[in-house]
């Protein structure tokens, strides 16, 4: 069964500090956005994206360095402003982190009280995502001409500078320091914070793409080392200078692997996908693809299990590695493991049709065989 969010204490809705952000995934889209208010029942996210009420949504919230993940439902969408999200599932340890955060920032701690009645808890969750009061966007509090000048200047760095120059970082900075630099720039230039600047939105999106690329490169030690070597060998080069040799080699290996898969040559696809995983070990997609190819060859199935588990570890919200692993367990006649894995899929998505069907059929077969 899905572990639902239980409202143990009724914290008032908390207005978040300006530097707290949310990564959300919904309807095949995902983005970094600023959250305005939050409670144990849900939160309000600033976003220009129109999300349909009732849509399932996944959120990862950075609460002062402590990550809180939750699954929720879009309760309402205010066009051009944001969405209200109601939480429906959150791991106990993540709920504890959120509760601790709310205890710290709650403006009215004396008004907390217990909710033993599930209906009352649901009411609290619904109230928690009520539309927040209108607040002026950051752009209205700054001089327009100064902002446009800063935007023009940093876009020049995008075209001519290095990742370090773009983030205002130095080569001896730690990952934590670089993260702070990135979030400071994201708060200042994210398009969701400047929705009234229609003429600048395209430039702001271009800038955020460049900032994300720079951040993901410098925050990863392996990618950063490769980037530093490129700077040493060729000097400073622009952010749009094209793909690296490593990226080209990875893409070539991936294309060759896909050709082998289409031809049913899984031994060949294993060779090329192993190269992809060696070059980019943190990419869940490559781990899962390698696992599927390994699973087609009986003597490699234990290795396939390891790579499916690695893919799940890298991207725990993606259902495909779970399903691939469950199917592999079925082929290996490891029914209890397959049941357990299908259960995990249903925890993430209680209405997943294939997982529900296979879980039900395996459960009946297991009972009848006793």
N, C-alpha and C positions, 0 to 999 in steps of 0.2 A: 504493500500500500504506500501511497505517497505521504510523506511526512509533511503535514500542513503547518502553516505558521500559526502558533498559538499565542494569543496576546496575553501574556502573563501579567503585565502591568500597563496601565493606560497612561503612557507618557503623552503630554501634549505634543502637537506637531511642532517640530523644531525647525527654525530657519537656519539653513546651513551656512557655515563660513564660505566665503567667496571662492576659496581654493579647492573645494571638494567637487570632484567630477565623477561621472558615471559613464561606463561603456555599456551601451545597450545593443541587443540583437533582436530584430523583429521582422517577420515577413521577408527574410532573405537580405535584409539591410542591417548595417551596424554603424555606429558612430560614437565618438566621444562627445559628451554633452555636459552641461552644468546642471546640477540638481539644486532646486531652491529650498524645498522643505521635505521632511521625512518623518515617519513614525514607524512603529512596529507593524503597522498595517499596510504601508505603502509610501510612495513619494511622488513628487512632481518634478519632471525633467523639462528643461528648456530645449526645444528642438523645432526646426522649421519643417521637419518631415511630418507628413500627414499619416497617422497610424489609426487604423480602423478600431473603434471600440470593440472589445471582446477578443482582440488578437492576443495570442500568447507572446510574452516578451521576457527576455533574460537580461538581467542587469548585474554588473560588477561595480561595486561602489568602493572608492578609496576613502576610508574614514581615518584620516591622519596616519597613513602608513599601514593600516589594517584592512585587508580586503574582505568585503562582504558580498557574497553572491546570492542571488535569489531568482526565482521564477515568479512571474506575475501575469496579470491580465491588464490590458489597456482599458481603463474605466471610461475615459473621455479624452477628446482631443480638441484643443483650442487652436484653430488654424493660425499659423504664423507665430505662435507663442510656445506651446508645449503640450505635454500629455500627462495625465494623472494615471498612476500605476498602482494596482492593488496586489500585494504579495500573496501568492498561493502556496509557495514551497520555499523553505529555507532550512539548510542543515542546522542542527542544534548549536554547533560551535559558532556558526556565523550569526545566528540569532542572538547568541550571548554577547558577541562583539557589538552588535547593533544596540542591544539593550544597555550595555555599558556606556556606549557613546551617548545615547539619549539621556542616561542618568546624569552625565557630565554637563550636557548642554541644555537640558530641560529648563525652561524659564519658570515653571510652576511645579516644582517637585512635590509640594504638599498636597496637590490634587490627585496624585496617583491612587488608584484603587484596583482591587481584584475583579476579574471577570471570569466567573466560573461557568456562566451560561454561554454556550457556543454562539447563540444568536446575538448576544451582547457583544461578543468578540468580533463577529462579522460586522456589526454596526460600527464598532470602533474603526475597523479596517476601511469601511466605506467613507467614514468621516475624515480619515487621515489623508485622503487624496482629493479633498475639496479644492476648488480653484483657489490658488493663493492670491493675496492682495496684489494689485498692480504695483510694480516697482519700476523706476526708470532704468533702462538698460545702461550699461557702463558707458556706451558711446555718447549718451546725453550729458554725461558728467565731464567730458573732455572737450577740448577745443578741436573743432572739426578740421581745420587746416593743419594743425599739428599732427593729428592722427593720420591724415592723408600723406603728409610728408614722411612720417615714420614708415608707413606702409610701402611707399615708393622706394624708400631707402633699403628696407629689408628684402624687397623683391629683387633689387639689384644684387644683393648678396646671394639670393637663390640662384641667379644666373651666372655669377662670376666667382663666388666664394666657396669655401669648404664647409663641411658639416659643422666643424668646430666654430667657425665664424658665424654661421647661421644661428646656432644656439647660444652664442656668446660664451662658449666654453673653452677650456684649455686642455691640452693633451694629458695633463697630470690629474685632471679631475676624476673623482670616483663616480660610479654609476648613480649613486644617490644624489650627488651634486648636479649631474647632468639631468636627472629626472626633475629636479627642482627648476632648472633652467627651462626645460621643455614646458612644464606646466605653467610657468609664469608667462611664457609666450602664447601658449594655448588660451589662457584666460584673457589675454589682451587682444588676440587677433582671430579667435574662433568665429566663424560666420554666424553661429547661433547667438553671439553677443552683439551683433551688428545688423540685425534683420532689417532695420530701417534704411541701411546704406545699400540700396539696390544696385547702384552703379559700381560698388566695390566688391560685391559678393563673389564674382568670378575670380578676382584677384585674391580675395581672402581664402577661397577654396584651394587655389593653386598654392598659396603659402602654406596652408595646413597640410597639404599633401607632402610638400617639401620638408616641413617640420617633422612629420611622422616618419618619413624616410630617414632623416638625419638621426632622430631619436632612436629608432629601432636598430640602426647600425651601431651607434656609439654605446648603447646600453648593453649590447651583446658582446662579450669579450672576444669571441672568435671573429665576428664580423668586424669589430673595431680593430683587431690586430691586422686583418687583411687590408682594411682601409688605410691604416697607418703606413703599411708597406707600400701601398700605391702612392701615397703622398710623398714618401721618401724617394721613390724611384722616378716619379714624374713631376714632382712639385705640386703646388696648389692647382686644383682643377675644379671646374664648375660642378654643381649638383646635377646638372642635366647632361653630363658628359657621355652618357651611354652605359651599357651594361659592362660589368667587369668580366674578365676572362673566366673567373669562377662561375659567375651567373650563366655565361654562355655554355660552359661545359655541363652545368647542371641541366639546363634546358635541352641540350643535345641528348644527354643520357635519358631524360624523361621521354623525349619524343621517340627514341629508339625502343624504350621499354613499352610504350603504348603500341608501337608497331608489332612488337613480339606478342603482346596480349591479344591484339586483333587477329593474329595468325594462330593463336592457341599455343604459342611457344613460351610456356611459363618458365622453363629453365633459362631461356634467354632473357626474359623480362626480369628475372631475379638478379641476374648479373648487372643489368643496367640500373635497376632500382637500388641495389646495394650501393652503387656509386652515388646516386642521388642522396641517400641517407648519410653516407660518409661526408659528403660536401655540405649538406644542410640537415644536421641531425635533429634540429629543433622544429622541423616542419612536420606536423601531424599527418598531413595528406600523404607524404612520401612514406612514412612509417606504415600507414594503413594499406597503401597500394602494395608495398613490399610484403606485408603480412598476407594479403589475399593471394598473391602469386605463390608465396611459400606454402600456403594451405592447399594449393592444387597438387603439390608433390608430397606424397605420404611421408617420406623420410624427413621432410623439413617442417612438419606440423608443430613440433614443440617450439621451433624457432619462430614460427608464425604467431603462436600465442604470445611470445615475448614482445613482438613488434606491435601486435594489436594493443597490448597493455601499455606500451610506450605511447602509442597514438592517443589512447584515452587519457593518459597522464598529461600529455601536452595540450589536449583540447577536450576537457571533460564534458563540455556541453554538446559536442558533436555526436549524434546517435549512430552514424555509420560504422565506426570502429566497434561499438558495442554489438551491433547487429552482425557484423562480419565474424566477431569472436563467438557469438552465440551459435551461428550457423556452423562454424568450424567444430565447436564442441558437439553439436548434433552429429556431424559426420564422423567424429571420433567416438560416438556413442557414450559421451560423458553427459548424461542427461541432467544430473543434479547441477553441474556447472552451467549448462545451457539454460536451465530454469532460472538460476541465480542471475545470469547475465540479462535474460529477457526481463527479469524483475527490475533490474537497474534501468533498463530502457523505459519501463512503465513509470518508474519514479520520476524520470525526467519529462516524460510525455505520457500521461495516463490514458490518452485516447489513441495511442499508436496502434493502428489496426493489425499490422503483421505481428507485432510483439504480443498483443493480446491473444491473437489466434494461436500462435505457436506455444505460448505459455499455457493456454487452456488445454491444447491437445497433448502437450508433454505431461501436464499434470494428470490428466485422465489416464494416459498410458502408464504413467508411473504407479498410479493407484491400482489399476487393473492387473498389473504384473506382480503385485505382492501376493 
